[in-house]
Amino acid sequence: MTAALSRKSLLPLLLLSVLVMTGCNGRQKTSKDFDKAVAPTPAAVQTPAQAPTQTAAAPASTETVAAKPAAAPVAAVTQTAPATPQADDYAETPYKPTPDPLYYWNKTWFKFNDLFYSGLMRPFAKGYAFVVPKQVRSGLTNAYQNFIFPIRFLNALLQLDFKKASKEFGRFMINSTLGIGGLVDVAKADPNLAPGNEDFGQTLGRWGVGDGFYIVWPLLGPSTARDTIGMAGDAAANPLTWIFGPWSIYGDDNPWYWSYIIKGADVFNNLPNTLEAYDAVVKPAVDPYTAVKDAYIQYRRNAVSQ
């Protein structure tokens, strides 16, 4: 009887694993992700100097673009694009707008996520940040990121970027030993071993797969068709999938729920920083939905191009 029930529940558990194990790259948006999305890019700063003829002809237009709020990064970059784009600079490459055919679905779940995280979970996040020192929270984040290094390592290999792959392996070895299992990010002291963020969605993008359509998932947040498919690849490379995966189809004891507990704990541990960065995007925006969408799309395109 137990074996039959386990077989019937295997497929739903596998599907749930794909979504929950990786977040949304994921992919929950940490403060680092949103900061990269809303911060002015080098292309936006250097564009007037690179295209003097354009700025001389319309100085007033250039000043207007520079004064754009952080909530509309895509518009600011697009208006200041130079005449000769650089191959390695995503902000100077013309992109088609990401389709949003599921607008009403997306808007509904955006409001739900906003109410859940920014409303319901905010007091808990504040209390957690007050009780737990920032150094401890950073240590837990470092340990988790060190544990899931195979995701970044394998995707660097799939992108044929062996320099990034060797960097990820070096970071893992140093932090696992000198960093006490990754609690301390010792490797970041070396500029050549800066933290990476490779995932399967980026790998698909590097091989020419476009964004697809924009979609917002309940609890997981913003994503695209490409990045949603990428979550399956990330789940396959996540050690939690193999350690606590729902493989017990014969009724054997297997604590599969620990994978969700660990992932949920990491999301909650980062929630104070995530909410702080989320507020930086949403509060100055006239349309918070569009601001988050633009920030996410720009961040992901930047990640693919690097």
Secondary structure as the mmCIF struct_conf table of DSSP 4:
data_model
#
loop_
_struct_conf.conf_type_id
_struct_conf.id
_struct_conf.beg_label_comp_id
_struct_conf.beg_label_asym_id
_struct_conf.beg_label_seq_id
_struct_conf.end_label_comp_id
_struct_conf.end_label_asym_id
_struct_conf.end_label_seq_id
HELX_RH_AL_P HELX_RH_AL_P1 THR A 2 GLY A 26
BEND BEND1 ARG A 27 GLN A 28
HELX_RH_AL_P HELX_RH_AL_P2 SER A 31 VAL A 38
BEND BEND2 ALA A 39 ALA A 39
HELX_LH_PP_P HELX_LH_PP_P1 PRO A 40 THR A 41
HELX_RH_AL_P HELX_RH_AL_P3 PRO A 42 GLN A 50
HELX_RH_AL_P HELX_RH_AL_P4 PRO A 52 ALA A 57
HELX_RH_AL_P HELX_RH_AL_P5 PRO A 59 ALA A 66
TURN_TY1_P TURN_TY1_P1 ALA A 67 ALA A 67
TURN_TY1_P TURN_TY1_P2 ALA A 70 ALA A 71
HELX_RH_AL_P HELX_RH_AL_P6 PRO A 73 GLN A 79
TURN_TY1_P TURN_TY1_P3 THR A 80 THR A 80
BEND BEND3 ALA A 83 THR A 84
TURN_TY1_P TURN_TY1_P4 ALA A 87 ASP A 88
HELX_RH_3T_P HELX_RH_3T_P1 TYR A 90 GLU A 92
BEND BEND4 THR A 93 THR A 93
HELX_LH_PP_P HELX_LH_PP_P2 LYS A 96 PRO A 99
TURN_TY1_P TURN_TY1_P5 PRO A 101 LEU A 102
HELX_RH_AL_P HELX_RH_AL_P7 TYR A 103 ASN A 113
HELX_RH_PI_P HELX_RH_PI_P1 ASP A 114 LEU A 120
BEND BEND5 MET A 121 MET A 121
HELX_RH_AL_P HELX_RH_AL_P8 ARG A 122 VAL A 131
BEND BEND6 VAL A 132 VAL A 132
HELX_RH_AL_P HELX_RH_AL_P9 LYS A 134 PHE A 147
TURN_TY1_P TURN_TY1_P6 ILE A 148 ILE A 148
HELX_RH_AL_P HELX_RH_AL_P10 PHE A 149 LEU A 158
TURN_TY1_P TURN_TY1_P7 GLN A 159 LEU A 160
HELX_RH_AL_P HELX_RH_AL_P11 PHE A 162 THR A 177
TURN_TY1_P TURN_TY1_P8 LEU A 178 LEU A 183
BEND BEND7 VAL A 184 VAL A 184
HELX_RH_3T_P HELX_RH_3T_P2 VAL A 186 ALA A 189
BEND BEND8 ASP A 190 ASP A 190
HELX_RH_3T_P HELX_RH_3T_P3 PRO A 191 LEU A 193
HELX_RH_AL_P HELX_RH_AL_P12 PHE A 200 ARG A 206
TURN_TY1_P TURN_TY1_P9 TRP A 207 GLY A 208
BEND BEND9 PHE A 213 PHE A 213
STRN STRN1 TYR A 214 TRP A 217
TURN_TY1_P TURN_TY1_P10 PRO A 218 LEU A 220
STRN STRN2 GLY A 221 THR A 224
HELX_RH_AL_P HELX_RH_AL_P13 ALA A 225 ALA A 237
HELX_RH_AL_P HELX_RH_AL_P14 PRO A 239 PHE A 244
BEND BEND10 PRO A 246 PRO A 246
TURN_TY1_P TURN_TY1_P11 ILE A 249 TYR A 250
BEND BEND11 GLY A 251 GLY A 251
TURN_TY1_P TURN_TY1_P12 TRP A 256 TRP A 256
HELX_RH_AL_P HELX_RH_AL_P15 TYR A 257 VAL A 282
TURN_TY1_P TURN_TY1_P13 LYS A 283 PRO A 284
BEND BEND12 VAL A 286 ASP A 287
HELX_RH_AL_P HELX_RH_AL_P16 PRO A 288 SER A 305
#
